Amino acid sequence: WRTEDRHTQAWTVLTTARSDRIAATLGLAGPAAAAPRCLACHAPAAVDTGAPTDPGARRDGVSCEACHGAAEGWIARHTERGWTHADSVARGMRDLRTPAVAAARCLDCHLGNAADTVDHDLLAAGHPLLSFELDTFATSLPAHWAPHDANRAWFDGRAWVAGQAALLARVAALAARGARPAGWPDFGGSECTACHHEINRDPAWPLAGNGERPAIDQWFATGVVPAVEVLLPSHAASLRAALAAFAEVGSTDPRAEEASARLVTVAHALTVRANEPIGDAALRAIGRRLIENAPRGF
């Protein structure tokens, strides 16, 4: 983890000139490396301990505890012979063997939650866009677990499906939260090209929305649509209708809350399905649909 996991670099990136420019643009007090808003995801322990300027609290970036919870009760013993995962959980470890549970924790930083998110102001200041795909992200981590019956879902395709479901639910929830009847809305979840035409090569690029509100960026549906079509065909029409409603009402319309609730319902059904074996044939069918959908979107 110390030498291979990119999470260890999460705080270091805040020490760069680019991060300081973002912090200054946002009007944050002090450098990015000590700003609680930045540390919340780049060095959670520094915020949790109330010591944002303590080098010891932030040097690990996104440490073991950011994912697995307080480690005092298990960190020193969890690799001992005879020590079990149940022993660690009993002493405070967060149980992440279920991909859907892990995805929810990952998404708190890799997309956002009710308290913290990369909103339009942060994007405009220069923060990179966020994306998330549980199976790919988990595969890129240095392996610190071995396959066994209790965590088999991480190795047979179910983690990918659970990640798609968690992503769908989280984006829907954040989009609904941004639906405000008055005041300046947050466009962080909207399609950039709806307003920023200059980033396109074609100056005649049409507005992406209903002409009044920019449409919600639906990148998150790229994988979830074929997953639902193959694994839950009875929900496919409902999913597409809810996505169409998102595109119609935009991210600042109160009706987005209704569309969000419909998407969360589909996400829950997909999460339940991800608890069951999927099989190679279904995974191949999902892959074929991904390829077929690519030229026309989802």
C-alpha positions as CSV (number, residue, x, y, z in Angstrom):
1,W,0.0,0.0,0.0
2,R,2.7,2.4,1.0
3,T,4.6,2.1,-2.3
4,E,1.9,1.2,-4.9
5,D,-1.4,2.6,-3.9
6,R,-2.3,6.0,-5.3
7,H,-4.4,6.8,-2.3
8,T,-1.1,7.6,-0.5
9,Q,-0.6,10.5,-2.9
10,A,-3.9,12.1,-2.2
11,W,-2.6,14.7,0.2
12,T,0.7,15.3,-1.7
13,V,-1.3,16.5,-4.7
14,L,-2.7,19.3,-2.5
15,T,0.9,20.7,-2.1
16,T,1.2,21.6,-5.8
17,A,0.8,25.1,-7.3
18,R,-2.2,24.0,-9.2
19,S,-4.0,23.0,-6.0
20,D,-3.1,26.3,-4.4
21,R,-4.5,28.2,-7.4
22,I,-7.8,26.3,-7.0
23,A,-7.9,27.1,-3.3
24,A,-7.2,30.7,-4.0
25,T,-9.9,30.9,-6.7
26,L,-12.4,29.4,-4.3
27,G,-11.4,32.0,-1.6
28,L,-10.3,29.4,0.8
29,A,-8.1,30.5,3.7
30,G,-4.6,29.3,3.5
31,P,-3.1,26.7,1.1
32,A,-5.0,23.8,-0.2
33,A,-2.9,21.4,1.8
34,A,-4.5,22.8,5.0
35,A,-8.0,23.6,3.8
36,P,-10.6,21.4,5.5
37,R,-12.7,21.4,2.3
38,C,-9.8,19.8,0.4
39,L,-8.7,17.5,3.3
40,A,-12.1,16.0,3.6
41,C,-11.3,13.7,0.7
42,H,-7.5,14.1,0.3
43,A,-6.6,13.4,3.9
44,P,-9.8,12.4,5.8
45,A,-7.9,11.6,9.0
46,A,-6.7,15.2,9.3
47,V,-10.4,16.3,9.4
48,D,-11.6,13.5,11.6
49,T,-9.0,14.2,14.3
50,G,-9.6,18.0,14.1
51,A,-5.9,18.5,13.2
52,P,-5.8,19.9,9.6
53,T,-2.3,21.3,10.0
54,D,-0.8,18.2,11.7
55,P,1.6,16.5,9.3
56,G,1.2,13.2,11.0
57,A,-2.6,13.3,10.5
58,R,-2.5,14.0,6.8
59,R,0.7,12.4,5.5
60,D,-1.0,9.1,4.7
61,G,-3.5,10.8,2.4
62,V,-6.4,8.4,2.1
63,S,-5.2,5.9,4.7
64,C,-6.5,2.4,5.6
65,E,-8.9,3.9,8.1
66,A,-10.6,6.1,5.4
67,C,-12.0,2.9,3.9
68,H,-11.9,0.4,6.7
69,G,-12.8,2.5,9.7
70,A,-11.0,3.1,13.0
71,A,-8.0,0.7,13.1
72,E,-6.8,0.8,16.7
73,G,-8.6,-2.4,17.6
74,W,-7.3,-4.6,14.7
75,I,-4.5,-3.0,12.7
76,A,-1.7,-4.6,14.7
77,R,-3.1,-8.1,14.7
78,H,-5.1,-8.5,11.5
79,T,-2.3,-10.3,9.6
80,E,-1.5,-12.8,12.4
81,R,-2.0,-16.5,11.7
82,G,-5.4,-17.6,12.9
83,W,-6.8,-14.1,13.0
84,T,-10.0,-13.9,11.0
85,H,-11.9,-11.1,9.2
86,A,-14.7,-11.6,11.8
87,D,-12.1,-10.8,14.5
88,S,-11.3,-7.5,12.8
89,V,-14.9,-6.6,12.3
90,A,-15.7,-7.3,15.9
91,R,-12.9,-4.9,16.8
92,G,-14.1,-2.1,14.7
93,M,-13.2,-2.8,11.0
94,R,-15.8,-1.7,8.5
95,D,-16.9,-4.9,6.7
96,L,-16.4,-4.2,2.9
97,R,-16.7,-7.8,1.6
98,T,-20.0,-6.8,0.0
99,P,-19.2,-4.6,-3.1
100,A,-22.3,-2.5,-2.6
101,V,-21.2,-1.5,0.9
102,A,-17.7,-0.7,-0.4
103,A,-19.1,1.3,-3.3
104,A,-21.1,3.6,-1.1
105,R,-17.9,4.4,0.9
106,C,-15.8,5.0,-2.2
107,L,-18.5,7.3,-3.7
108,D,-18.3,9.6,-0.7
109,C,-15.1,11.0,-2.2
110,H,-15.1,9.7,-5.8
111,L,-18.4,11.4,-6.5
112,G,-19.7,13.1,-3.4
113,N,-22.4,12.9,-0.7
114,A,-25.0,15.1,0.9
115,A,-22.3,17.0,2.8
116,D,-19.4,17.3,0.3
117,T,-19.3,17.2,-3.5
118,V,-17.4,18.6,-6.4
119,D,-19.8,21.3,-7.3
120,H,-19.8,23.8,-10.2
121,D,-17.7,26.3,-8.3
122,L,-15.0,23.7,-7.6
123,L,-15.0,22.6,-11.3
124,A,-14.8,26.2,-12.5
125,A,-11.9,26.8,-10.2
126,G,-10.0,24.0,-12.0
127,H,-10.8,20.8,-10.0
128,P,-10.8,17.7,-12.4
129,L,-14.1,16.1,-13.2
130,L,-14.9,13.0,-11.1
131,S,-15.7,9.5,-12.4
132,F,-16.1,6.2,-10.7
133,E,-16.1,2.5,-11.6
134,L,-15.9,0.2,-8.7
135,D,-14.4,-2.9,-10.3
136,T,-11.7,-1.0,-12.2
137,F,-10.7,1.0,-9.2
138,A,-10.6,-2.1,-7.0
139,T,-8.5,-4.0,-9.5
140,S,-6.0,-1.1,-9.7
141,L,-5.4,-1.3,-5.9
142,P,-2.4,-3.3,-4.7
143,A,-3.9,-6.6,-3.7
144,H,-4.3,-7.0,0.1
145,W,-6.8,-9.7,0.2
146,A,-7.1,-13.2,-1.3
147,P,-10.2,-14.7,-3.0
148,H,-12.4,-17.0,-0.9
149,D,-16.0,-17.9,-0.7
150,A,-17.0,-14.9,1.5
151,N,-15.6,-12.3,-0.9
152,R,-16.2,-14.1,-4.2
153,A,-18.4,-11.3,-5.5
154,W,-15.3,-9.2,-6.0
155,F,-14.0,-11.6,-8.6
156,D,-16.9,-12.8,-10.7
157,G,-18.5,-9.7,-12.1
158,R,-20.8,-8.8,-9.3
159,A,-18.6,-6.0,-8.1
160,W,-19.0,-4.3,-11.5
161,V,-22.8,-4.6,-11.4
162,A,-23.0,-3.4,-7.8
163,G,-20.8,-0.5,-8.6
164,Q,-23.0,0.5,-11.5
165,A,-26.1,0.3,-9.2
166,A,-24.4,2.4,-6.4
167,L,-23.3,5.0,-9.0
168,L,-26.8,5.3,-10.4
169,A,-28.3,5.8,-6.9
170,R,-25.7,8.3,-5.8
171,V,-25.9,10.5,-9.0
172,A,-29.7,10.4,-8.7
173,A,-29.6,11.5,-5.1
174,L,-27.1,14.3,-5.8
175,A,-29.1,15.6,-8.8
176,A,-32.3,15.7,-6.7
177,R,-30.5,17.6,-4.0
178,G,-29.6,20.3,-6.6
179,A,-33.1,20.8,-7.7
180,R,-34.0,24.2,-6.3
181,P,-37.0,26.4,-7.2
182,A,-35.1,29.6,-6.6
183,G,-31.6,31.0,-6.2
184,W,-28.4,30.2,-8.1
185,P,-28.4,26.4,-8.9
186,D,-25.5,24.1,-8.9
187,F,-24.6,23.0,-12.4
188,G,-21.9,20.6,-11.3
189,G,-23.9,17.6,-12.5
190,S,-25.0,19.1,-15.8
191,E,-23.6,18.7,-19.3
192,C,-20.8,21.2,-19.7
193,T,-21.6,21.7,-23.4
194,A,-25.0,23.0,-22.6
195,C,-23.4,26.3,-21.8
196,H,-19.8,26.2,-22.7
197,H,-20.0,25.9,-26.5
198,E,-16.5,27.0,-27.0
199,I,-15.1,23.7,-25.7
200,N,-16.5,22.0,-28.8
201,R,-15.0,22.1,-32.2
202,D,-18.4,22.7,-33.8
203,P,-19.7,26.2,-32.9
204,A,-23.2,25.2,-33.9
205,W,-23.4,22.5,-31.2
206,P,-27.0,22.6,-29.9
207,L,-28.0,23.2,-26.4
208,A,-28.1,20.0,-24.3
209,G,-31.4,20.4,-22.5
210,N,-34.9,21.6,-22.8
211,G,-33.9,25.1,-24.0
212,E,-34.2,26.5,-20.5
213,R,-32.3,24.3,-18.2
214,P,-29.1,22.4,-18.9
215,A,-29.5,18.6,-18.9
216,I,-28.0,16.4,-16.3
217,D,-24.8,14.7,-17.6
218,Q,-25.8,11.1,-17.9
219,W,-22.3,9.6,-18.2
220,F,-23.2,7.4,-15.2
221,A,-25.8,5.5,-17.3
222,T,-23.3,4.1,-19.8
223,G,-22.8,0.8,-18.0
224,V,-26.0,0.6,-15.9
225,V,-28.3,0.6,-19.0
226,P,-26.9,-2.6,-20.5
227,A,-26.6,-4.2,-17.0
228,V,-30.3,-3.6,-16.4
229,E,-31.3,-4.7,-19.9
230,V,-29.6,-8.0,-19.5
231,L,-30.1,-8.8,-15.8
232,L,-33.4,-7.0,-15.1
233,P,-35.2,-6.6,-18.4
234,S,-38.5,-5.9,-16.6
235,H,-36.9,-2.7,-15.3
236,A,-35.3,-1.5,-18.5
237,A,-38.3,0.6,-19.7
238,S,-38.6,2.3,-16.3
239,L,-34.9,3.1,-16.3
240,R,-35.0,4.6,-19.8
241,A,-38.1,6.6,-18.9
242,A,-36.5,8.0,-15.8
243,L,-33.3,8.9,-17.7
244,A,-35.4,10.6,-20.3
245,A,-37.2,12.6,-17.6
246,F,-33.8,13.7,-16.2
247,A,-32.9,15.0,-19.7
248,E,-36.2,16.8,-20.0
249,V,-36.4,18.5,-16.6
250,G,-32.7,19.3,-16.2
251,S,-30.8,19.5,-12.9
252,T,-32.6,22.5,-11.4
253,D,-36.2,21.5,-11.9
254,P,-38.1,20.2,-8.8
255,R,-39.5,17.4,-10.9
256,A,-35.9,15.9,-10.9
257,E,-36.8,14.6,-7.4
258,E,-39.5,12.3,-8.9
259,A,-37.1,11.1,-11.6
260,S,-34.4,10.5,-9.0
261,A,-36.8,8.3,-6.9
262,R,-37.5,6.2,-10.0
263,L,-33.8,5.8,-10.6
264,V,-33.1,4.8,-7.0
265,T,-35.8,2.1,-7.3
266,V,-34.0,0.6,-10.3
267,A,-30.7,0.9,-8.5
268,H,-32.0,-0.9,-5.5
269,A,-33.3,-3.8,-7.7
270,L,-29.9,-4.0,-9.4
271,T,-28.1,-4.1,-6.1
272,V,-30.2,-7.0,-5.0
273,R,-29.5,-8.8,-8.2
274,A,-25.8,-8.2,-7.7
275,N,-26.0,-10.4,-4.6
276,E,-26.7,-13.4,-6.8
277,P,-24.3,-15.2,-9.2
278,I,-24.3,-13.6,-12.7
279,G,-22.4,-15.9,-14.9
280,D,-20.1,-15.5,-17.9
281,A,-22.9,-15.6,-20.5
282,A,-24.7,-12.6,-18.9
283,L,-21.4,-10.7,-18.6
284,R,-20.7,-11.3,-22.3
285,A,-24.2,-10.1,-23.2
286,I,-23.7,-6.9,-21.2
287,G,-20.4,-6.4,-23.0
288,R,-22.0,-6.8,-26.4
289,R,-24.7,-4.3,-25.5
290,L,-22.0,-1.8,-24.3
291,I,-20.3,-2.1,-27.7
292,E,-23.6,-1.9,-29.6
293,N,-24.7,1.2,-27.6
294,A,-21.4,3.1,-28.1
295,P,-22.1,4.7,-31.5
296,R,-25.6,6.0,-30.4
297,G,-25.2,6.5,-26.7
298,F,-27.4,4.8,-24.2
